[in-house]
Amino acid sequence: MPDPSDRPAGPLAGLLVIDCSTVLAGPFCTMLLGDLGAEVIKVEPPEGDATRGWGPPWVGTVEAGTRTAAYYLAVNRNKRGLRLDLKTADGAAILRLLLAGADVLVENFRGDGFTRLGFDDETLRALNPRLVHLAISGYGTTGPAADRPGYDFIVQAVSGLMSITGAGDAEGGGPTKIGVAISDILTGLLGAVGLLGALVGRGQVAGPTAGDGQRVDVSILGATLASLVNQAQNAFVSGTAPGRLGNAHPNIVPYETFETADGALAVAVGSERQWPRLCEAIGLPGLAADHRFATNGDRVENRAVLRPILAEAFAGRTTADWTRALDAARIPCGPINDILAAFASPEAVALDMTVEQEHPAYGAIRQVGLPFQLATTPATIRTPPPTLGQDTDAILAELGYGPTEIAGLRASGVV
């Protein structure tokens, strides 16, 4: 990889982020900040982030003491690693030193867990008034579930997301989770938005938070409920909870997958201009003139009649044939790729969505690339995910600890 010093600084260069979160939502949030140039110090408990053990697949080996799950690698690049027992007085003292000079703290302790370690809001404010504190929880800090742990899978269920995902009852389906931990990912994204907003507020010359940090709370349940957008609005307006439609869209028709002669194809008619072009492309131009299907509203109301007609047409040719035909007609469509095929596609390659890194402990690792491009201050991938406690000695030395003190902290299990 190119020397990181040769790369332009990202927009968050100079920002110090202390990441006391584990698993997915928090680490994903802080990885995004790191990609954008922030210095991120990942503070892990003595046993390490739980995702280090969420394999297989693995990198590293048991014999070398480096075996780590691929899951951990997914959300922890561009971070320095500090192993720290916050339940000890010396461990808490080290974190206080870090926070005193930090811009951002991200943590996902359950209930009052962080407060019980000595880091309540008043203490943090006295320690560093400029600190932006992102607290991630499962269900918020008030209400009957405030102390309940937040698991993506459970939140997908209780939020209603699972109730609109999967094939309908008539097709033999049932409520289904999304194939990735989408509730955690959404929480990490919204957490990043919230704390960046707080940082902008801190940088104002006037206003309620000018020069000061603040606490930002984001819950996994709240983030997931917010993601329901049109489905939630449909329910509010109609008074009826939407059901599962498989790959079909509740408000647009046709906007779903169709079986072809050798597979399946996703087809999205997103405007009235596209509808007659689709009818022409599939050899059924008369459909465009049929009053039952004249507008999208008509097609939604008559989807049960229209879908079999379209399905019969698509079944007659291969996916590749239809892709060429619909591309020529300017109809959005695409094959259903698996993940390896998706990253190998020309479109993904053009976006540089796969990167290779050389890890000192794991060797060559392949990772997902950067999802955003900034013209003047680009995001960068500078360092691979750290091993447990990889940078502990260096970070402690920067905080003023001498070699003898560091050795003592190691001997006592604090680091």
Rosetta blueprint (number, residue, H / E / L):
1 M L
2 P L
3 D L
4 P H
5 S H
6 D H
7 R L
8 P L
9 A L
10 G L
11 P L
12 L L
13 A L
14 G L
15 L L
16 L E
17 V E
18 I E
19 D E
20 C L
21 S L
22 T L
23 V L
24 L L
25 A H
26 G H
27 P H
28 F H
29 C H
30 T H
31 M H
32 L H
33 L H
34 G H
35 D H
36 L L
37 G L
38 A L
39 E E
40 V E
41 I E
42 K E
43 V E
44 E E
45 P L
46 P L
47 E L
48 G L
49 D L
50 A H
51 T H
52 R H
53 G H
54 W L
55 G L
56 P L
57 P L
58 W E
59 V E
60 G L
61 T L
62 V L
63 E L
64 A L
65 G L
66 T L
67 R L
68 T E
69 A E
70 A H
71 Y H
72 Y H
73 L H
74 A L
75 V L
76 N L
77 R L
78 N L
79 K L
80 R E
81 G E
82 L E
83 R E
84 L L
85 D L
86 L L
87 K L
88 T L
89 A H
90 D H
91 G H
92 A H
93 A H
94 I H
95 L H
96 R H
97 L H
98 L H
99 L H
100 A H
101 G L
102 A L
103 D L
104 V E
105 L E
106 V E
107 E E
108 N L
109 F L
110 R L
111 G L
112 D L
113 G H
114 F H
115 T H
116 R H
117 L L
118 G L
119 F L
120 D L
121 D H
122 E H
123 T H
124 L H
125 R H
126 A H
127 L H
128 N L
129 P L
130 R L
131 L L
132 V E
133 H E
134 L E
135 A E
136 I E
137 S E
138 G L
139 Y L
140 G L
141 T L
142 T L
143 G L
144 P L
145 A L
146 A L
147 D L
148 R L
149 P L
150 G L
151 Y L
152 D H
153 F H
154 I H
155 V H
156 Q H
157 A H
158 V H
159 S L
160 G L
161 L L
162 M H
163 S H
164 I H
165 T L
166 G L
167 A L
168 G L
169 D H
170 A H
171 E H
172 G L
173 G L
174 G L
175 P L
176 T L
177 K L
178 I L
179 G L
180 V L
181 A L
182 I H
183 S H
184 D H
185 I H
186 L H
187 T H
188 G H
189 L H
190 L H
191 G H
192 A H
193 V H
194 G H
195 L H
196 L H
197 G H
198 A H
199 L H
200 V H
201 G H
202 R H
203 G L
204 Q L
205 V L
206 A L
207 G L
208 P L
209 T L
210 A L
211 G L
212 D L
213 G L
214 Q L
215 R E
216 V E
217 D E
218 V E
219 S E
220 I H
221 L H
222 G H
223 A H
224 T H
225 L H
226 A H
227 S L
228 L L
229 V H
230 N H
231 Q H
232 A H
233 Q H
234 N H
235 A H
236 F H
237 V H
238 S H
239 G L
240 T L
241 A L
242 P L
243 G L
244 R L
245 L L
246 G L
247 N L
248 A L
249 H L
250 P L
251 N L
252 I L
253 V L
254 P L
255 Y E
256 E E
257 T E
258 F E
259 E E
260 T L
261 A L
262 D L
263 G L
264 A E
265 L E
266 A E
267 V E
268 A E
269 V L
270 G L
271 S L
272 E L
273 R L
274 Q H
275 W H
276 P H
277 R H
278 L H
279 C H
280 E H
281 A H
282 I L
283 G L
284 L L
285 P H
286 G H
287 L H
288 A H
289 A H
290 D L
291 H H
292 R H
293 F H
294 A L
295 T L
296 N H
297 G H
298 D H
299 R H
300 V H
301 E H
302 N L
303 R H
304 A H
305 V H
306 L H
307 R H
308 P H
309 I H
310 L H
311 A H
312 E H
313 A H
314 F H
315 A L
316 G L
317 R L
318 T L
319 T H
320 A H
321 D H
322 W H
323 T H
324 R H
325 A H
326 L H
327 D H
328 A H
329 A L
330 R L
331 I L
332 P L
333 C E
334 G E
335 P E
336 I L
337 N L
338 D L
339 I H
340 L H
341 A H
342 A H
343 F H
344 A H
345 S L
346 P H
347 E H
348 A H
349 V H
350 A H
351 L L
352 D L
353 M L
354 T E
355 V E
356 E E
357 Q E
358 E E
359 H E
360 P L
361 A L
362 Y L
363 G E
364 A E
365 I E
366 R E
367 Q E
368 V E
369 G L
370 L L
371 P L
372 F L
373 Q L
374 L L
375 A L
376 T L
377 T L
378 P L
379 A L
380 T L
381 I L
382 R L
383 T L
384 P L
385 P L
386 P L
387 T L
388 L L
389 G L
390 Q L
391 D L
392 T H
393 D H
394 A H
395 I H
396 L H
397 A H
398 E H
399 L L
400 G L
401 Y L
402 G L
403 P H
404 T H
405 E H
406 I H
407 A H
408 G H
409 L H
410 R H
411 A H
412 S L
413 G L
414 V L
415 V L
